[in-house]
Amino acid sequence: MMKCIKFISNRLSTTRFVDKIYMLEDGRIIEQGNHDTLLALKGKYADFTESFICILLNDSL
């Protein structure tokens, strides 16, 4: 039996390892795929990821 778990996260560390990520904007799915696929699209998910990394780097300085 296959199990499905849904969760909502704004933490990149939890989204990197899931099978399917849905990026929402105004209540609509604008991108979907796994972490690597969404980064390759260079869309909103990639922008979110880049922003997250910049925040982490600035906080550690």
Secondary structure, DSSP 8 states (H G I E B T S, - for coil): -----------HHHHTT-S-EEEEETTEEEEEE-HHHHHHHTSHHHHHHHHHHHHHHHHH-
